[in-house]
Amino acid sequence: MIAKKMWQVINELRGKHKKDIKPSIVIDNQKIVDRRVICNEFNKYFNSIASVLNDNIMESEIAGCKFKSFEDFMIPSNKNSIFLSDCSDAELLDIISQLDNNKASDIPIPRP
């Protein structure tokens, strides 16, 4: 308890003491001090920034310049290519076992 009192005295001598300043903000010429209202107002403001910027960009097309979409930055796709994902040995054996093996007369299939 002595250490706490000592630090209070040191901080008081240094001019460092707790201030009872409550946060406030002015909205529509009205001073708001309720922390929840302040938080909600900041939240509304920051959530609206993107839509406001998008609206301004769409309205101000610069001399017929079209804004690029993300697709303009992609490399062209190759329509003559194919991608197959890997398969396991068990998957292959399952597919082969489902094949009708009495249709190929020229390939001898050993019977267990």
C-alpha positions as MATLAB code, in Angstrom:
seq = 'MIAKKMWQVINELRGKHKKDIKPSIVIDNQKIVDRRVICNEFNKYFNSIASVLNDNIMESEIAGCKFKSFEDFMIPSNKNSIFLSDCSDAELLDIISQLDNNKASDIPIPRP';
ca = [
       0.000    0.000    0.000;
       2.946    2.309    0.685;
       4.252    1.795   -2.890;
       0.867    2.758   -4.343;
       0.752    5.953   -2.288;
       4.368    6.715   -3.230;
       3.547    6.439   -6.959;
       0.514    8.671   -6.499;
       2.745   11.348   -4.956;
       5.405   10.957   -7.683;
       2.806   11.176  -10.466;
       1.159   14.156   -8.807;
       4.507   15.988   -8.579;
       5.158   15.229  -12.245;
       1.768   16.671  -13.132;
       0.562   13.305  -14.273;
      -2.824   12.514  -12.850;
      -5.997   10.914  -14.086;
      -8.240   13.250  -15.962;
     -11.974   12.890  -15.936;
     -12.469   13.814  -19.575;
     -15.353   11.973  -21.142;
     -15.252   11.348  -24.880;
     -17.636   13.478  -26.884;
     -18.459   14.123  -30.512;
     -20.623   16.694  -32.257;
     -23.209   15.291  -34.658;
     -25.728   17.595  -36.325;
     -24.700   20.431  -33.984;
     -25.444   18.244  -30.977;
     -22.786   17.144  -28.465;
     -22.966   13.379  -27.908;
     -21.312   11.887  -24.796;
     -22.941    8.441  -24.705;
     -20.186    5.972  -25.641;
     -22.617    3.570  -27.332;
     -24.049    6.315  -29.553;
     -20.531    7.532  -30.423;
     -19.486    3.995  -31.319;
     -22.568    3.444  -33.485;
     -22.059    6.760  -35.300;
     -18.433    5.917  -36.102;
     -19.547    2.470  -37.248;
     -22.180    3.975  -39.579;
     -19.624    6.409  -40.988;
     -16.905    3.859  -41.698;
     -19.366    1.332  -43.123;
     -20.698    3.918  -45.562;
     -17.319    4.993  -46.958;
     -17.040    2.239  -49.596;
     -20.535    2.735  -51.004;
     -20.117    6.515  -51.116;
     -16.793    6.177  -52.951;
     -18.297    3.672  -55.388;
     -21.217    5.992  -56.103;
     -18.830    8.902  -56.747;
     -16.648    6.827  -59.072;
     -19.590    5.585  -61.109;
     -20.956    9.100  -61.487;
     -17.650   10.584  -62.620;
     -16.573    8.610  -65.666;
     -13.458   10.383  -66.800;
     -13.698   11.351  -70.483;
     -15.189    8.022  -71.528;
     -12.531    6.045  -69.674;
     -13.936    2.720  -68.520;
     -12.797    1.526  -65.129;
     -11.167   -1.887  -65.324;
     -12.634   -4.952  -63.726;
     -10.542   -7.673  -62.125;
     -11.002   -9.807  -65.265;
      -8.955   -7.295  -67.281;
      -5.900   -8.222  -65.188;
      -6.220  -11.992  -65.666;
      -4.306  -13.900  -68.319;
      -6.490  -15.231  -71.135;
      -7.798  -18.735  -70.563;
      -6.720  -21.583  -72.838;
      -9.794  -23.373  -74.140;
      -7.627  -26.307  -75.346;
      -6.436  -27.297  -71.881;
      -7.873  -29.466  -69.145;
      -7.160  -29.886  -65.466;
      -7.703  -33.163  -63.661;
      -7.288  -33.511  -59.954;
      -5.280  -36.396  -58.499;
      -7.003  -39.637  -57.640;
      -6.033  -42.422  -55.283;
      -5.230  -46.067  -56.047;
      -8.412  -47.102  -54.255;
     -10.492  -44.759  -56.434;
      -8.974  -46.239  -59.611;
      -9.559  -49.818  -58.444;
     -13.159  -48.964  -57.586;
     -13.787  -47.474  -61.044;
     -12.125  -50.399  -62.821;
     -14.071  -52.951  -60.794;
     -17.332  -51.315  -61.898;
     -16.495  -51.735  -65.605;
     -18.373  -54.448  -67.477;
     -15.521  -56.825  -68.305;
     -17.330  -59.184  -70.687;
     -17.537  -56.642  -73.543;
     -13.847  -56.736  -74.578;
     -13.273  -60.064  -76.254;
      -9.682  -59.421  -77.338;
      -8.281  -58.664  -73.885;
      -7.850  -61.681  -71.660;
      -8.948  -60.927  -68.086;
      -7.573  -63.323  -65.491;
     -10.253  -64.743  -63.207;
      -9.390  -65.225  -59.516;
];
